[in-house]
């Protein structure tokens, strides 16, 4: 999660294919964190309270801009 939080302004507005790659990394990290099998349904994201990639990027940008005002 740390690298995704690092440059949200660069990630905002990226293409859907690039966003899908980031989402795949998040899913893999959730499976690794929860010791879930590779092909199981991705409920670990919900269990960890992680947002999907697009929503996470938007959340971090909104959080940063509201902090700055």
C-alpha positions in Angstrom: 0.0 0.0 0.0 2.9 2.4 0.7 3.9 2.8 -2.9 0.3 3.3 -4.1 0.0 6.1 -1.5 3.2 7.7 -2.6 2.2 9.4 -5.9 -1.5 9.5 -6.1 -1.4 12.7 -8.2 0.5 10.8 -10.9 -1.9 7.8 -10.7 -5.0 10.0 -11.0 -6.5 9.7 -14.5 -4.4 6.7 -15.7 -5.9 4.4 -18.3 -8.2 1.5 -17.3 -5.6 -1.1 -18.3 -2.9 0.5 -16.0 -5.5 0.7 -13.2 -6.3 -3.0 -13.6 -2.6 -3.8 -13.2 -2.5 -1.9 -9.9 -5.8 -3.6 -8.8 -4.1 -7.0 -9.5 -1.2 -6.0 -7.3 -3.5 -5.1 -4.5 -5.4 -8.4 -4.8 -2.1 -10.3 -4.8 -1.0 -8.4 -1.7 -4.3 -9.1 0.1 -4.0 -12.8 -0.7 -0.4 -12.8 0.6 -1.4 -10.9 3.7 -4.3 -13.2 4.5 -2.6 -16.4 3.4 -5.4 -17.1 0.9 -5.0 -19.5 -2.0 -4.2 -18.0 -5.4 -7.5 -18.7 -7.1 -9.9 -18.0 -4.2 -12.5 -15.2 -4.4 -10.9 -11.9 -3.3 -12.7 -11.4 0.0 -9.4 -10.5 1.8 -9.7 -7.0 0.4 -13.0 -6.6 2.2 -11.6 -8.2 5.3 -8.7 -5.9 5.4 -10.9 -2.8 4.7 -8.8 -1.9 1.6 -10.5 0.2 -1.1 -10.3 -0.8 -4.7 -7.5 1.0 -6.5 -9.5 3.7 -8.2 -11.4 4.6 -5.0 -8.2 4.5 -3.0 -6.4 7.0 -5.4 -9.4 9.3 -5.3 -9.7 9.0 -1.5 -6.0 9.9 -1.0 -6.2 12.9 -3.3 -9.3 14.2 -1.5 -7.7 13.6 1.8 -4.6 15.6 0.8 -6.5 18.5 -0.7 -8.9 18.8 2.2 -5.9 18.8 4.6 -4.2 21.6 2.6 -7.3 24.0 2.8 
